[in-house]
Amino acid sequence: MSVLLPNMADFDTIYELEEEEEEEEEQEESEPVVRSQELPRPRDAPDPVAVRGAGHITVFGLSNKFDTEFPSVLTGKVAPEEFKTSISRVNACLRKNLPINVKWLLCGCLCCCCTLGCSLWPVVCLNKRTRRSIQKLLEWENNRLYHKLGLHWKLSKRKCETSNMMEYVILIEFLPKYPIFRPD
């Protein structure tokens, strides 16, 4: 077994190459580097899907049920059965809470003149509680299933298409996919 030892001329060559690399690096540093072009960009996500309320009663923008019809944009992303189950859970929450809100709204409207509007506070508080319970339900659904599928469900306030009123819709956003195979 023989060991080859490099001679001194090889060391000089390596040293000269290192000097050339350092000079090139200095020239590159003087030019501005744009980082956003170097980093891999996530694939552009499609527009979010809005599931509008389909009920007959709306209290402060919150409808008494959401449409269970499966949007064609979600084909291949989520099963229609899972979509319908999630919307049914939200509708069950609305079915439990909204009749109480409507009763308090009627009582508040009847007594509004006598109480100078203070009788409407219970309705506002109950409506806020209903929204929070739906948001918690959607977060549970996201953690359970939809984040794994690259989707994010949230309750969002949007302007109605037919009037200037605001309504709450379930917004289904597509989470961007980041390339994980490329190092930082």
Phi, psi and chi 1 to 4 in degrees:
 res  aa     phi    psi   chi1   chi2   chi3   chi4
   1 MET       -  128.4 -179.6  177.4   -1.8      -
   2 SER  -118.2  147.3   66.4      -      -      -
   3 VAL  -111.5  125.5  176.8      -      -      -
   4 LEU   -90.9  122.8  -65.0  174.5      -      -
   5 LEU  -100.7  132.8  -65.5  173.3      -      -
   6 PRO   -71.6  147.0   23.2  -28.8      -      -
   7 ASN   -88.8  174.4   60.2   20.2      -      -
   8 MET   -68.5  -24.1  -68.4  -55.5  -75.0      -
   9 ALA   -67.9  -33.9      -      -      -      -
  10 ASP   -66.7  -36.9  -68.8  -22.5      -      -
  11 PHE   -64.9  -39.7  -76.7  112.7      -      -
  12 ASP   -62.4  -37.4  -67.6  -21.8      -      -
  13 THR   -66.3  -44.2  -50.6      -      -      -
  14 ILE   -63.2  -41.7  -67.1  172.1      -      -
  15 TYR   -62.2  -40.8 -177.7   72.6      -      -
  16 GLU   -66.6  -38.4  -70.4  172.1    4.6      -
  17 LEU   -64.4  -40.1  -71.0  175.2      -      -
  18 GLU   -64.1  -37.6  -72.9  177.3   -0.6      -
  19 GLU   -65.1  -40.2  -77.4 -178.8   -3.8      -
  20 GLU   -64.4  -40.3  -69.9  174.1    3.7      -
  21 GLU   -64.4  -40.2  -71.2  175.5    1.9      -
  22 GLU   -64.0  -39.1  -72.4  176.0    3.7      -
  23 GLU   -65.2  -39.9  -70.6  173.1    3.7      -
  24 GLU   -64.2  -41.0  -71.2  175.8    5.2      -
  25 GLU   -63.3  -39.6  -72.6  176.5    5.3      -
  26 GLU   -63.9  -38.3  -71.0  175.3    3.3      -
  27 GLN   -68.2  -38.0  -70.2  173.8   -4.5      -
  28 GLU   -68.1  -35.2  -71.9  177.0    2.4      -
  29 GLU   -65.8  -30.7  -72.4  176.5    3.4      -
  30 SER   -71.4  -25.1   62.6      -      -      -
  31 GLU   -86.6  139.4  -62.9  173.7    9.9      -
  32 PRO   -68.9  135.7   22.5  -29.5      -      -
  33 VAL  -107.1  127.4  176.6      -      -      -
  34 VAL   -96.7  112.6  179.7      -      -      -
  35 ARG   -73.7  -33.2  -80.0  -74.1 -156.6 -150.9
  36 SER   -64.6  -26.1   63.0      -      -      -
  37 GLN   -79.4  -26.0  -66.5  174.2   -7.1      -
  38 GLU   -78.5  -36.1  -67.4  178.1    5.2      -
  39 LEU   -72.8  143.2  -62.7  175.2      -      -
  40 PRO   -70.1  136.0   23.2  -30.3      -      -
  41 ARG   -93.0  143.8  -71.2 -172.9  178.0 -175.8
  42 PRO   -69.3  153.1   22.3  -29.4      -      -
  43 ARG   -64.0  138.9 -171.2  176.3   59.3  169.9
  44 ASP   -62.8  128.9  -68.6  -28.4      -      -
  45 ALA   -85.9  145.4      -      -      -      -
  46 PRO   -68.2  168.9    4.6   -4.3      -      -
  47 ASP   -62.3  147.6  -68.2  -27.3      -      -
  48 PRO   -67.7  155.4   11.9  -16.1      -      -
  49 VAL   -98.4  131.5  178.3      -      -      -
  50 ALA  -107.1  123.7      -      -      -      -
  51 VAL  -101.0  110.9  179.7      -      -      -
  52 ARG   -86.9  160.6  -63.4 -173.5   63.9 -142.2
  53 GLY   -68.9  142.0      -      -      -      -
  54 ALA  -121.6   11.6      -      -      -      -
  55 GLY   -85.8  173.2      -      -      -      -
  56 HIS   -91.5  -18.4  -58.8  -65.0      -      -
  57 ILE  -116.8  133.1  -60.1  171.9      -      -
  58 THR  -129.7  124.4  -57.3      -      -      -
  59 VAL  -116.9  114.6  178.1      -      -      -
  60 PHE    52.3   42.9  -67.9  114.2      -      -
  61 GLY    86.9   -6.9      -      -      -      -
  62 LEU  -101.5  114.9 -165.0   58.8      -      -
  63 SER   -75.2  161.6 -177.4      -      -      -
  64 ASN   -83.1   -7.9   65.7  -24.3      -      -
  65 LYS  -162.9  157.8   71.7  175.6 -173.9  175.1
  66 PHE  -108.6  153.9  -74.9   98.4      -      -
  67 ASP   -69.3  129.8 -167.4   12.5      -      -
  68 THR   -93.2    5.4   57.1      -      -      -
  69 GLU   -70.3  131.4 -175.6 -179.7  -27.7      -
  70 PHE   -74.2  121.1 -174.7   71.9      -      -
  71 PRO   -70.6  137.1   -9.3   19.0      -      -
  72 SER   -67.7  -20.5   61.0      -      -      -
  73 VAL   -65.8  -27.7  178.3      -      -      -
  74 LEU   -86.2    1.4  -63.7  177.6      -      -
  75 THR   -61.9  128.8  -56.6      -      -      -
  76 GLY    89.7  -13.2      -      -      -      -
  77 LYS   -97.4  -42.0  -65.4  -78.9 -174.5 -175.8
  78 VAL  -143.8  149.4   65.9      -      -      -
  79 ALA   -73.5  143.2      -      -      -      -
  80 PRO   -59.2  -31.9  -22.1   30.0      -      -
  81 GLU   -67.0  -41.2  -63.5   82.8   16.9      -
  82 GLU   -65.5  -41.6  -72.7  -69.5  -22.9      -
  83 PHE   -59.9  -47.6  176.1   82.5      -      -
  84 LYS   -65.5  -37.5 -171.1  170.7 -176.4  176.9
  85 THR   -64.1  -42.6  -57.4      -      -      -
  86 SER   -65.5  -44.4  -61.1      -      -      -
  87 ILE   -66.2  -35.5  -66.1  -67.9      -      -
  88 SER   -64.9  -36.4  -63.3      -      -      -
  89 ARG   -64.6  -42.3  -74.8 -171.0 -179.6  121.4
  90 VAL   -64.7  -43.2  172.1      -      -      -
  91 ASN   -63.5  -36.0  -73.3  -18.9      -      -
  92 ALA   -64.6  -40.0      -      -      -      -
  93 CYS   -63.5  -42.6  180.0      -      -      -
  94 LEU   -66.1  -41.0  -72.7  169.5      -      -
  95 ARG   -63.4  -31.7 -166.9  170.3   32.1 -105.5
  96 LYS   -76.4  -38.8 -176.6  179.0   91.1  174.8
  97 ASN   -96.9  -33.4  -68.3  -33.0      -      -
  98 LEU   -68.3  -36.1 -125.7   56.0      -      -
  99 PRO   -60.1  -33.8  -25.9   33.9      -      -
 100 ILE   -66.7  -41.5  -61.8  167.4      -      -
 101 ASN   -62.3  -39.5  -66.7    5.9      -      -
 102 VAL   -66.6  -41.5  171.2      -      -      -
 103 LYS   -62.4  -45.3  -69.7  175.9 -173.1  173.2
 104 TRP   -66.2  -33.2  -83.6  101.3      -      -
 105 LEU   -65.4  -42.9 -179.8   63.8      -      -
 106 LEU   -64.0  -44.4  -69.1  174.4      -      -
 107 CYS   -63.4  -40.3  -69.7      -      -      -
 108 GLY   -65.1  -37.7      -      -      -      -
 109 CYS   -69.1  -37.8  -73.3      -      -      -
 110 LEU   -66.6  -37.6  -70.0  174.5      -      -
 111 CYS   -97.6    6.1  -57.4      -      -      -
 112 CYS   -60.8  -40.5 -173.6      -      -      -
 113 CYS   -66.2  -39.2  -64.8      -      -      -
 114 CYS   -74.3  -33.4  -58.9      -      -      -
 115 THR  -100.2    5.3   61.0      -      -      -
 116 LEU    56.8   38.1  -60.3  173.2      -      -
 117 GLY    89.6   -8.2      -      -      -      -
 118 CYS   -69.6  -18.7  -67.9      -      -      -
 119 SER   -74.9   -6.8   58.1      -      -      -
 120 LEU   -89.6   -9.1  -66.4  174.4      -      -
 121 TRP   -60.5  -41.5  -86.8  108.0      -      -
 122 PRO   -58.4  -36.0  -23.9   31.9      -      -
 123 VAL   -67.3  -41.2 -177.1      -      -      -
 124 VAL   -62.7  -44.3  172.4      -      -      -
 125 CYS   -67.2  -41.6  -66.2      -      -      -
 126 LEU   -66.1  -37.6  -73.0  171.1      -      -
 127 ASN   -65.8  -39.7 -165.8   47.4      -      -
 128 LYS   -64.7  -39.3 -170.8  173.4 -175.1  178.9
 129 ARG   -64.9  -39.6 -173.3  176.1   77.0  176.2
 130 THR   -63.8  -43.8  -56.9      -      -      -
 131 ARG   -61.6  -42.8  -78.3 -165.3  -34.9 -100.1
 132 ARG   -64.2  -39.8  -79.0 -170.1 -176.9  159.0
 133 SER   -66.7  -35.8   64.7      -      -      -
 134 ILE   -68.4  -40.8  -68.4  171.4      -      -
 135 GLN   -63.1  -40.1  -72.1  169.2  -12.7      -
 136 LYS   -65.8  -39.4  -76.0 -177.6 -178.3  179.1
 137 LEU   -63.0  -42.7  175.8   65.7      -      -
 138 LEU   -67.9  -36.2  -68.0  176.3      -      -
 139 GLU   -64.9  -39.4  -83.9  -57.1  -47.7      -
 140 TRP   -63.0  -43.0  178.7   79.1      -      -
 141 GLU   -63.8  -40.5  -71.4  -78.9  -13.9      -
 142 ASN   -61.6  -47.4  -76.4  -29.1      -      -
 143 ASN   -67.3  -34.9  -68.6  -28.9      -      -
 144 ARG   -72.4  -43.7 -178.5 -175.6   69.7   87.5
 145 LEU  -137.2  -51.2  175.1   68.5      -      -
 146 TYR   -72.2  -31.1  -66.9  111.6      -      -
 147 HIS   -66.4  -31.6  -78.9  173.9      -      -
 148 LYS   -68.4  -27.2  -63.8  171.3 -170.4  167.9
 149 LEU   -91.8   -0.8  -61.6  175.1      -      -
 150 GLY    84.1   25.5      -      -      -      -
 151 LEU  -123.0  156.3  -60.5  172.2      -      -
 152 HIS  -138.6  120.7  179.5   76.2      -      -
 153 TRP   -99.0  137.5  -70.9   41.2      -      -
 154 LYS  -151.9  156.1   68.2  177.5 -176.4  178.7
 155 LEU   -89.5  124.0 -169.4   65.8      -      -
 156 SER  -131.6  148.6  178.4      -      -      -
 157 LYS   -94.6  127.5 -167.1 -175.5 -107.0 -170.7
 158 ARG  -133.8  158.7  -75.3 -127.8  172.7  142.1
 159 LYS   -77.8  137.5 -166.6  172.1 -174.7  177.4
 160 CYS   -64.6  148.9  -71.8      -      -      -
 161 GLU   -74.1  -29.5  -64.4  171.7   -2.2      -
 162 THR   -94.1  -19.3   57.0      -      -      -
 163 SER  -147.1 -176.4   65.8      -      -      -
 164 ASN   -86.9    3.3  -75.2  -22.8      -      -
 165 MET   -73.3  158.7  -54.0  -87.5  -64.3      -
 166 MET  -102.4  146.9  -62.3  -64.5  -81.6      -
 167 GLU  -137.7  158.1   69.4  175.3  -17.8      -
 168 TYR   -95.5  133.4  -75.1   96.1      -      -
 169 VAL  -128.5  156.9  -64.4      -      -      -
 170 ILE   -90.0  119.1  -64.4  176.9      -      -
 171 LEU  -102.0  123.3 -153.0   59.9      -      -
 172 ILE  -106.6  108.1  -55.5  170.9      -      -
 173 GLU   -99.2  147.7  -62.5  173.9  -27.6      -
 174 PHE   -93.5  123.6  -64.1   91.3      -      -
 175 LEU   -77.6  136.6  -62.0  176.2      -      -
 176 PRO   -70.7  146.7   24.4  -31.2      -      -
 177 LYS   -97.2  125.1  -67.7 -176.2  179.7 -179.6
 178 TYR   -97.4  140.1  -67.7   98.4      -      -
 179 PRO   -70.0  115.2   20.3  -26.7      -      -
 180 ILE   -94.1   -8.0   59.6  171.7      -      -
 181 PHE   -85.3  -10.9  -61.6  116.2      -      -
 182 ARG   -96.9  129.6 -167.3  167.3 -174.9  167.5
 183 PRO   -70.3  160.7   23.5  -30.1      -      -
 184 ASP   -67.7      -  -68.4  -18.9      -      -
